[in-house]
């Protein structure tokens, strides 16, 4: 008989996984985020992990990021999976979802969606090939009221402020400001300049200027674009006007940006800041754009991002369905805090009480006790064998189970419970017992 080949387990780069005690914290975060979204009236939806490639490629330059589906032993005559890919974000699938369920939804449709997404990029600090995003979006027929552009940052501020995070700032801009300014300069391809500006924080001013010159801008035009990108903080409209460039679209964008900032003026100072270097590279953004980062590590990458899009859902239905959305990069945030030891790990398991099995003959009594405790709301496990009692207690200690329950060891005996923290053990009634208030 041949020996079975042993496959050595190794981590797959870019696909994070956590121990149970760390996963327990992540789940608490997810519960907190979900409750925050729902407190503003957003409803949950979930879309398939895969979409047709036609959907995924409907808007934006994303082909290098998409993982396609292919069965290892696919039938050569069956090409049903050939046009499927894993979704790279949740906004494009959501747009498809709204178009498909248009007649079943009430507009404005406010949804949140927390799922894993996949991107085929080189893994590095803060960048993963599989990660969890927490999205909120509002889509409406014909127009989305501008106050939603301010409400989404407010929701994110409330949610993230409830987590123990390092200091962070949400930067806000408007694509109309960028495009209107570039048009006012006489730039022939404003979208190409927006893509170049989006690289500022990664490659710096000089490299971006070289890209602009290669795209046909004059030195004076490139310098003006960089001057615009350096504007950050207050008095945005006044500081833009000092650059001497005008256009209707620029004025419209500045008005919208000012409205959003004014609506959020009651938040703690520095929470939300105008930053005209924020561009967001995806083509579908058309108005307000957001990007948040840690104050002490801005190069780590955005921890929250999004913006307004005018016609993403319109790719799938003959209706005008603009929207605005923002996404929290849960995995990027969480992974950083785990790596830096800032996460206070949770319990190894969720068990509140472990019931000892005194003997094979008394296992039925232990099972009844466990069932009764569960009915009363305690997470309860019954030990899996009739090992010595000391070994059963050791098991509970290793798993961090706070209480060990001893059913009667003989007919007529009484129940007892052991507090694993204090070491105290006392008689208890499984129908009325409650842990002492700590």
TIFI-921254 format. One record per residue: x, y, z of N, C-alpha, C in turn; residue in three letters. Coordinates in steps of 0.001 Angstrom, whole numbers, plus 500000, padded with zeros to 6 digits. Layout:
<bamars>
XYZXYZXYZAla
...
</bamars>
This chain:
<bamars>
500855498801500000500000500000500000500886501242500000Unk
500684502133499028501521503319498913501149504347499982Unk
502162505096500435501911506115501429501209507319500810Unk
500310507891501574499599509067501099500553510261501066Unk
500528511000499961501386512172499850500907513256500800Unk
501848513814501539501531514875502488501752516228501819Unk
500711517050501804500809518400501263501070519356502417Unk
502222519994502402502578520890503497501701522142503446Unk
500997522448504547500141523652504545500977524919504608Unk
500726525810503683501422527097503658500410528196503389Unk
500610529379503973499668530476503714499740530929502260Unk
498602531355501730498539531867500367498613533380500431Unk
499615533935499787499842535367499857498640536158499349Unk
498234537143500135497135538007499723495765537513500139Unk
495701536384500854494430535822501308494495535660502824Unk
494145536691503580494317536637505035493344535685505711Unk
493778535109506829492892534314507676493342534503509124Unk
492381534372510052492631534705511450492394533510512361Unk
493036533547513529492737532573514570491349532870515123Unk
490722531897515825489364532135516340489253533365517225Unk
490261533612518077490155534748518982490270536090518255Unk
490977536118517109491043537337516301489778537458515447Unk
489326536343514905488096536340514115486915536810514961Unk
486913536491516241485825536929517119485756538448517173Unk
486918539107517182486942540576517181486432541108515843Unk
486880540485514748486412540919513426484898540808513322Unk
484342539741513881482886539589513827482184540674514639Unk
482772541052515778482180542150516557482227543448515764Unk
483324543670515039483415544854514175482313544836513119Unk
482128543677512496481106543557511460479718543842512029Unk
479450543346513240478162543620513889478002545113514148Unk
479070545750514584479033547195514865478783547995513587Unk
479471547625512523479305548327511247477888548140510716Unk
477406546904510785476040546629510314475013547453511096Unk
475161547503512413474219548270513233474285549755512885Unk
475487550260512617475622551671512245474933551976510934Unk
475104551118509939474444551327508654472923551280508807Unk
472446550304509565470996550154509710470393551310510501Unk
471184551932511381470659553050512173470299554241511294Unk
470844554303510077470504555357509122469506554865508071Unk
468942553672508267467889553193507374468358552466506139Unk
469597551981506130470090551242504975469749549758505119Unk
469299549141504020468896547736504014470002546880503410Unk
470091545655503881471155544750503439470762544001502169Unk
471719543897501242471577542997500096472885542226499949Unk
472811541130499239474004540349498922473892539893497476Unk
474966540017496738474990539580495345475938538398495211Unk
475853537631494127476754536489493954478218536928493931Unk
479090535998494273480524536281494213480985536493492780Unk
480250535936491833480625536065490422479611536921489677Unk
480103537583488654479273538329487716479750537975486314Unk
478913538248485338479372538060483969480456539081483676Unk
481395538722482828482466539649482490481920540905481824Unk
480804540772481114480192541955480502479792542972481575Unk
479294542475482717478937543360483824480185543970484447Unk
481175543123484730482386543598485392483149544608484554Unk
483051544478483238483795545372482351482943546520481826Unk
481747546688482397480822547688481866481334549108482012Unk
482181549338483012482647550707483233483995550668483925Unk
484954551353483407486241551469484075487277550501483546Unk
488557550849483763489678550022483331490000549031484431Unk
489414547829484362489543546871485459490007545500485000Unk
490280545317483721490520543977483192491692543279483853Unk
492712544023484292493868543392484900493588542926486323Unk
492486543358486906492180543009488289491232541825488420Unk
490560541425487345489472540459487446489992539023487401Unk
489588538234488395489817536792488361488663536153487592Unk
488986535375486574487939534687485820487727533290486382Unk
486586532690486040486223531368486532486557530308485486Unk
487177529225485952487500528125485049487562526839485855Unk
486747525853485491486764524568486189487972523744485769Unk
488567523040486729489781522274486460489531521189485429Unk
488360520560485495488041519486484556486779519823483768Unk
486800521026483226485631521497482489485416520701481213Unk
484162520498480880483794519855479623484111520825478483Unk
484863520348477510485269521211476399484065521800475663Unk
482910521111475745481712521580475054480872522535475909Unk
481262522656477198480494523505478104481294524768478405Unk
480877525878477842481576527138478074480761528077478969Unk
479867527496479801478971528328480608479718529187481616Unk
480926528759482044481692529537483014482681530499482355Unk
482782530423481040483852531169480355483714532675480492Unk
482493533162480694482274534603480766481912535047482177Unk
482447534334483193482181534689484574483470535109485261Unk
483382536064486167484544536508486932484135536872488348Unk
485089536797489282484837537209490655484752538737490718Unk
483782539240491482483628540701491510484811541363492219Unk
485281542489491658486449543215492168486043544345493101Unk
484762544701493124484218545635494100482740545302494255Unk
482019546083495048480593545805495266479696546819494573Unk
480280547869494008479479548915493374478934548462492026Unk
479780547868491197479314547406489880478257546308490028Unk
478456545279490877477384544299491075476101544931491610Unk
476247545940492467475062546610493004474293547329491904Unk
475000547965490993474332548643489876473555547640489033Unk
474164546491488782473466545436488036472236544970488810Unk
472386544807490122471301544357490995470108545316490917Unk
470395546619490989469319547608490951468594547567489615Unk
469340547452488529468708547381487211467840546137487086Unk
468334545014487605467606543745487484466344543735488336Unk
466385544378489506465248544354490432464528545700490479Unk
464673546471489438464171547841489414462712547938489851Unk
461859547061489356460423547141489642460065546663491039Unk
461019546075491762460755545565493107461283546489494193Unk
462004547544493821462671548394494806461944549713494998Unk
462123550300496185461588551620496489462737552620496459Unk
462565553688495696463633554663495512463350555948496284Unk
464375556642496786465785556279496692466057554964497415Unk
466827554104496780467146552811497360468455552935498131Unk
468370552681499446469532552802500334469930551392500771Unk
471097550963500332471504549600500674472900549588501272Unk
473121548579502140474496548290502548474811546858502158Unk
476074546591501953476509545284501467477898545005502017Unk
478030543908502737479313543506503308479671542134502770Unk
480665542103501904481069540850501272482559540873500956Unk
483076539688500631484447539601500156484496539927498662Unk
485601540536498276485848540829496865487251540349496521Unk
487534540258495225488802539689494770489430540570493706Unk
490720540828493851491450541619492858492793540949492575Unk
493086540818491304494329540166490899495484541139490864Unk
495947541559492039497078542466492091498162541895493000Unk
499336542490492940500452541975493720500233542271495197Unk
500200541228496045499975541461497471501142542234498086Unk
500815543167498966501808543929499714501101544488500934Unk
501818545233501755501211545750502965499963546568502632Unk
498852546146503209497601546856502990496863546484501723Unk
497467545631500890496813545211499646496676543699499632Unk
495460543246499371495160541819499394494470541411498106Unk
494534540122497829493816539606496664492391539186497025Unk
492166538929498306490815538667498815490625539496500072Unk
489533540261500131489326541120501281487847541455501409Unk
487488541971502580486092542299502872485878543800502768Unk
484841544172502028484432545567501933483063545740502574Unk
482845546909503164481557547248503762481049548501503044Unk
480094548317502153479620549393501275478260549919501711Unk
478064551223501527476719551815501558476564552668500306Unk
475408552569499680475110553335498467473665553800498491Unk
473427554903497801472073555380497539471939555538496037Unk
470920554899495470470621555057494043469187555561493924Unk
468970556479492973467633557023492780467362557194491287Unk
466109557353490958465708557580489578465929559051489235Unk
466649559300488167466894560636487604467905561481488394Unk
467754561604489718468710562415490463468786561936491911Unk
469959562113492518470160561802493930470373563114494667Unk
469533563449495648469718564701496390471141564810496933Unk
471705566012496850473098566212497217473343565966498704Unk
472303566051499521472537565860500951473011564446501260Unk
472743563483500357473276562134500571474805562123500465Unk
475368563028499655476827563113499543477458563490500885Unk
476675564193501725477148564552503058476764563505504096Unk
475634562837503881475196561845504860476148560651504925Unk
476679560217503779477540559035503788478805559243504621Unk
479525560374504479480666560602505371480263560657506850Unk
479084561174507121478608561232508506478424559809509065Unk
477865558930508244477682557550508673479034556889508940Unk
479965557079508019481292556487508181481970557027509435Unk
481829558338509675482429558922510872481853558278512126Unk
480546558089512169479911557472513336480394556036513514Unk
480448555292512421480832553877512498482287553715512934Unk
483197554408512245484611554225512546484991554823513901Unk
484275555847514337484556556426515651484203555455516774Unk
483349554494516472482975553490517463483948552329517546Unk
484987552349516709486035551331516750487318551977517278Unk
488151551184517895489370551728518499490459551819517441Unk
490374552869516592491303553034515483492292554156515767Unk
493465554099515141494359555263515163493660556437514467Unk
494142557648514700493531558838514104493503558734512584Unk
492396559157511995492221559089510547491467560327510082Unk
491586560621508798490913561785508203490241561374506901Unk
489026561867506691488318561637505436488492562866504552Unk
489153562681503415489375563764502456488287563738501386Unk
487810564920501011486696565039500075487100565950498919Unk
486685565580497724486877566419496546485667566247495656Unk
485700566848494481484627566697493515485253566590492129Unk
484911565539491399485509565336490079485180566487489118Unk
484050567159489351483698568295488493484691569430488674Unk
485223569572489887486246570597490113487463570300489256Unk
487894569036489275489067568644488497488814568794486999Unk
487730568170486536487464568197485106487189569618484617Unk
486421570380485410486128571756485014487377572617484966Unk
488281572413485913489541573171485927490384572809484715Unk
490485571513484423491309571085483288490721571582481970Unk
489388571553481858488754572084480649489011573579480522Unk
488940574287481660489214575717481635490645576033481229Unk
491553575085481474492949575242481051493152574936479574Unk
492116574324478964492241573927477571492852572553477378Unk
492818571722478430493338570352478323492398569533477441Unk
492949568804476475492117568064475522491517566797476116Unk
492224566142477040491738564885477612491758564983479140Unk
490748565622479742490730565804481199490751564487481973Unk
490101563442481439490050562156482149491448561569482310Unk
492286561727481280493660561224481378494424561950482477Unk
494164563249482644494833564008483695494321563573485066Unk
493029563299485163492475562809486426493167561509486827Unk
493363560601485865494056559340486170495486559601486620Unk
496126560592486014497501560918486412497522561479487833Unk
496609562402488134496549563018489464496259561966490533Unk
495502560946490167495188559881491116496440559154491605Unk
497536559283490871498790558624491246499693559504492111Unk
499251560722492415500107561680493128500670561117494428Unk
499813560492495225500246560026496544501156558804496445Unk
501188558189495275502031557001495104503380557342494489Unk
503395558257493504504634558482492751505168559903492859Unk
504382560818493438504878562172493669504651563138492520Unk
504867564434492804504590565506491853505388565369490557Unk
506702565127490673507558565130489483507143564044488494Unk
506864562857489024506485561753488144505134562017487482Unk
504206562588488245502894562911487672503037563997486611Unk
503906564965486860504125566023485872504668565436484569Unk
505554564461484667506092563812483471504982563104482694Unk
504054562474483412502933561802482740502083562830481999Unk
501818563956482646501015565007482006501686565539480746Unk
502981565768480830503703566264479658503660565245478527Unk
503783563951478895503724562900477880502338562815477250Unk
501298563237478002499930563231477478499617564486476661Unk
500600565360476484500404566516475617500175567832476304Unk
500224567877477639500049569141478338501320569975478215Unk
501149571281478219502306572170478277502818572217479710Unk
504003572718479881504543572844481229503687573737482102Unk
503157574814481521502310575726482276501014575031482715Unk
500424574243481821499206573516482179499475572497483281Unk
500564571764483155500905570758484164501132571406485524Unk
501803572525485545502066573227486809500765573707487440Unk
499838574178486615498547574638487139497760573470487739Unk
497793572314487084497106571123487600497687570711488948Unk
499003570776489071499647570425490337499338571464491413Unk
499242572722491031498877573768491989497478573527492544Unk
496554573121491679495202572792492130495242571630493124Unk
496032570613492811496096569425493654496675569714495034Unk
497423570800495175498038571123496473497060571828497423Unk
495878572189496931494909572897497774494247571909498725Unk
494339572205500000493771571321501026493337572177502208Unk
492186571864502772491705572595503937490584573553503588Unk
490548574713504249489430575637504086489613576634502953Unk
488568577455502762488554578512501734488893577966500349Unk
488351576815500020488709576139498770488340576997497563Unk
487105577486497504486653578234496334487528579465496100Unk
487858580157497176488682581354497038490076581002496536Unk
490648579936497055492005579555496661492050579041495229Unk
490972578389494784490912577958493388490805579168492469Unk
489990580127492859489811581314492010491123582069491820Unk
492007581994492799493295582675492709494181582089491606Unk
493846580861491151494630580238490081494237580770488714Unk
493132581533488657492768582229487422492135581379486339Unk
491583580246486695490936579362485712489443579344486005Unk
488622579446484963487165579441485145486506578514484141Unk
485365577947484572484473577189483687483193576925484462Unk
482098576693483748480820576415484406480895575149485250Unk
481557574134484711481654572870485433482483573036486705Unk
483531573831486650484349574093487838483512574774488915Unk
482729575771488534481878576472489500480864575525490128Unk
480261574667489290479286573691489785479938572746490792Unk
481131572271490467481824571355491366482192572014492684Unk
482651573265492634483001573974493868481767574208494737Unk
480625574523494116479379574711494868478989573413495578Unk
479094572290494879478734571003495485479688570644496618Unk
480967570875496400481957570561497431481735571427498670Unk
481453572689498460481195573601499582479964573165500366Unk
478915572734499641477697572271500306478004571082501217Unk
478739570105500706479057568909501491479857569276502736Unk
480858570136502574481687570528503713480875571303504745Unk
479977572173504283479140572936505216478203572009505992Unk
477654570993505316476751570051505970477457569252507065Unk
478766569085506937479538568273507885480326569125508870Unk
480049570431508911480835571352509739480692571072511228Unk
479631570350511626479427570075513051480270568914513563Unk
480894568151512650481752567048513075483028567616513693Unk
483733566817514515484977567315515121485926567885514077Unk
486591568979514425487468569663513487488539568712512957Unk
488731568740511638489734567885511013489236566512510631Unk
487983566181510966487447564867510617487262564713509111Unk
486732565780508490486488565796507051487163567032506481Unk
488015566842505487488832567927504958488768567931503431Unk
488639569106502834488728569226501376490171568973500945Unk
490329568145499932491663567827499410491539567671497904Unk
492020568661497148491828568655495705492816567760494961Unk
493607566981495706494438565959495060493710564621494952Unk
492559564517495639491797563260495594491068563182494256Unk
491328562105493510490725561968492180489908560688492042Unk
490342559596492673489747558270492507489873557841491048Unk
490578556759490810490951556379489452489855555754488615Unk
488844555137489256487818554462488461487017555470487640Unk
486741555101486400486116556021485456484685556404485819Unk
484014555576486648482587555823486813482266556969487774Unk
483241557479488507482965558598489408482801559904488624Unk
481786560707489019481464561911488255481311563162489107Unk
481214563028490422481009564192491284481831564089492543Unk
481173564118493696481852564004494981482686562722495031Unk
483891562839495546484728561654495775485311561737497185Unk
485494560539497791485990560447499160487205559523499206Unk
488083559808500163489208558916500408489732559194501814Unk
489756558174502663490225558323504039491515557544504238Unk
492376558056505123493634557373505432494018557653506877Unk
494917556817507402495410557031508759496345558238508781Unk
496194559080509787496998560297509874498486559996510019Unk
498816558944510802500226558655511059500840557715510025Unk
500052557276509055500572556365508025499804556569506721Unk
499887557769506121499098558065504912499489557203503720Unk
500716556669503711501146555838502590500600554422502657Unk
499952554071503762499418552718503908498316552440502887Unk
497646553453502439496545553273501486495232553714502091Unk
494242553924501244492950554418501723492237553338502523Unk
491625553744503617490864552817504455489367552959504197Unk
489005553976503433487608554217503109487591555076501851Unk
486727554766500908486730555523499651485386555356498951Unk
485137556262498002483907556160497223483619557445496495Unk
482349557619496126481978558826495414480653558702494694Unk
480364559732493910479103559806493157479330559328491729Unk
478352558588491228478391558102489846477030558367489212Unk
477046558834487972475809559289487357475063558217486578Unk
475784557271485982475068556385485059475605554961485086Unk
476080554510486233476612553155486301475509552117486105Unk
474384552295486815473268551360486647472638551498485274Unk
472778552677484658472222552892483327472869552056482248Unk
473994551413482581474598550481481627473709549266481401Unk
472786549006482343472013547764482313470515547979482102Unk
470057549223482082468628549489481952468459550867481327Unk
467394551046480578467174552337479914466469553308480859Unk
467091553528481991466635554528482957467861555243483514Unk
467696556492483861468806557224484483468777556929485978Unk
469824556286486468469873555846487862471201556256488494Unk
471356557523488833472592557961489476472663557458490911Unk
473869557469491463474053557016492833475263557646493473Unk
475366557443494784476554557854495534476810556778496577Unk
478074556434496756478402555362497678479757555547498312Unk
479972554821499395481250554855500098481504553481500689Unk
482757553095500734483115551746501154484186551793502236Unk
483984551019503289484993550853504335485817549616504012Unk
487123549784503916488012548653503638488322547896504914Unk
487410547047505331487530546388506628488834545605506763Unk
489155544786505769490343543943505881491612544779505956Unk
491696545828505172492891546688505199493077547301506586Unk
492000547795507183492087548389508522492443547330509552Unk
491694546242509530491824545210510560493200544560510519Unk
493691544273509304494994543617509171496114544470509742Unk
496028545770509540497062546671510071497087546613511597Unk
495915546677512203495849546674513661496277545333514247Unk
495950544242513539496405542923513992497926542847513936Unk
498510543284512819499961543216512639500689544057513672Unk
500094545167514083500732546063515036500398545734516485Unk
499658544634516698499314544223518054498329545130518751Unk
497497545841517976496538546780518570495175546148518817Unk
495010544903518424493732544219518625493781543436519938Unk
492852543732520814492714542941522038491886541707521698Unk
492558540577521629491927539368521120490719538962521957Unk
489739538368521289488552537875521954488782536492522540Unk
487711535851522925487802534503523485488078533490522376Unk
488688532374522776489007531327521810487737530710521245Unk
486705530615522079485433530044521616484290530796522287Unk
483080530693521747481953531450522306481235530744523451Unk
481734529589523899481051528797524923481013529527526256Unk
479817529602526861479663530169528203479842529096529272Unk
479298527930529010479293526849530002479675525543529327Unk
480575524783529964480848523414529518480323522442530568Unk
479508521501530124478925520513531028479822519274531060Unk
480231518890532257481050517693532449480190516452532247Unk
480782515406531685480132514102531572480756513193532630Unk
480027512925533739480619512145534837480951510707534448Unk
480105510106533600480292508712533184479402508451531989Unk
479627507320531338478801506966530182477337506832530593Unk
477107506288531811475731506074532285475011507391532548Unk
475742508442532835475116509714533179475234510745532049Unk
475612510274530851475718511187529719474364511800529351Unk
473297511003529455471973511523529112471605512695530020Unk
471972512599531310471703513689532239472494514935531839Unk
473741514743531429474567515874530989473976516535529749Unk
473484515730528806472882516274527592471619517063527913Unk
470802516559528857469589517285529258469956518609529916Unk
470987518589530731471434519824531391471898520843530357Unk
472690520379529390473162521280528344472018521872527548Unk
471029521049527213469879521536526448469110522588527236Unk
468948522363528544468232523333529369468954524665529465Unk
470274524607529608471044525848529675470981526610528348Unk
471018525876527225470917526539525911469573527221525749Unk
468514526553526195467181527149526094467099528454526871Unk
467921528579527903467919529797528719468886530852528179Unk
469512530547527027470323531554526369471817531453526578Unk
472301530389527233473731530214527441474328529348526335Unk
475425529797525759476150528963524795476783527813525575Unk
476351526613525278476725525466526121477209524307525276Unk
478355523741525671478797522503525050478939521423526112Unk
478591520216525722478734519044526593480028518351526194Unk
480848517984527189482141517383526867481943516151525983Unk
482909515908525115482743514935524044483084513505524427Unk
483553513263525641483889511887526046483720511754527549Unk
484004510570528053483916510319529495485311510290530113Unk
486172511175529645487523511261530209487444511655531679Unk
488570511534532375488616511924533781488188513383533926Unk
487538513669535034487005515007535250488101516064535156Unk
489286515759535690490386516717535626490753517078534192Unk
490725516091533314491035516344531905489956517208531264Unk
488700516979531671487609517792531128487751519253531573Unk
488132519450532820488326520807533321489506521475532607Unk
490584520719532354491721521263531609491307521746530222Unk
490446520969529563489946521337528240489218522678528306Unk
488349522835529325487608524091529481488555525250529736Unk
489607525009530526490565526066530826491315526498529575Unk
491735525553528741492469525870527516491609526679526549Unk
490317526414526544489422527130525634488882528427526235Unk
489253528710527479488805529951528100487323529960528410Unk
486739528796528665485307528715528983485108529189530420Unk
484251530161530653484176530770531986483565529888533083Unk
482662528952532707481994528141533727481989526669533324Unk
482204525815534325482113524365534128480978523852535005Unk
480080523104534369478894522609535076479055521119535391Unk
478728520773536651478796519376537085477388518880537354Unk
476833518045536464475535517434536766475716516407537887Unk
474642515911538469474780514951539569475614513731539162Unk
476555513367540008477402512209539731476723510916540153Unk
475613511052540888474853509879541324473412510299541543Unk
472499509331541551471087509625541748470889510378543056Unk
470076511414543014469800512206544201470826513283544473Unk
471906513327543704472932514345543896472482515701543364Unk
473262516713543598472897518056543165473845518557542076Unk
473355519530541333474169520181540315475116521171540997Unk
476291521327540406477233522341540872477853523048539667Unk
478291524290539888478936525040538820480231525641539354Unk
481274525609538525482587526143538897482880527389538082Unk
483180528484538778483608529721538135485109529578537861Unk
485481529480536578486871529202536231487770530399536519Unk
487196531580536635487997532759536936488396532829538391Unk
487417532668539275487677532765540718488057531434541339Unk
487671530330540659487906529007541225486807528552542165Unk
485811529415542425484722529048543336483812528013542698Unk
483325527071543511482400526042543038481272525940544049Unk
480020525941543562478879525957544470477695525245543832Unk
476741524769544655475524524170544119474763525167543253Unk
474059524666542240473317525546541338472160524782540715Unk
471099525514540394469927524945539733469973525353538263Unk
470041524397537324470150524765535899468945525520535366Unk
467812525501536096466620526204535615466565527663536069Unk
467424528041537043467380529413537571468761530090537637Unk
469823529334537441471184529873537657471480531051536749Unk
472139532032537317472678533157536570474082533430537106Unk
475044533776536210476367534124536720476289535351537614Unk
477117535376538632477176536542539509477643537752538700Unk
477075538911538969477470540116538257478935540412538544Unk
479719540600537451481151540860537629481478542325537606Unk
</bamars>
